[in-house]
Amino acid sequence: MSITKPQIDDLLNKTEKNPFLLCSIASKRASDINNMLHGQHLRVTAVQDIDDITTVLSGKDSITTAMTEIEDGTLSYDQEEFDEILAKGDTNN
């Protein structure tokens, strides 16, 4: 029995079994979610005393939301572009 949901093995299968790619995709999405909700956070805290609006809105933190989106296929990457970048050795993208 695993306590990690979604399971890491399932997530790695979606990202060429590359833990660095998985981490990069999930962290970029979590950052986007946090940035998106920042305006909502400022508005809601004026009404009620809540530190993290992300948890209030979805019941999950932003990294869990990102991982779930990877698992269900909502969030992915362009495999051809990724392979081209790896071939060039360009890591600035």
Helices and strands as residue ranges (DSSP letters): H 8-13, H 19-47, H 53-58, H 62-72, H 79-88
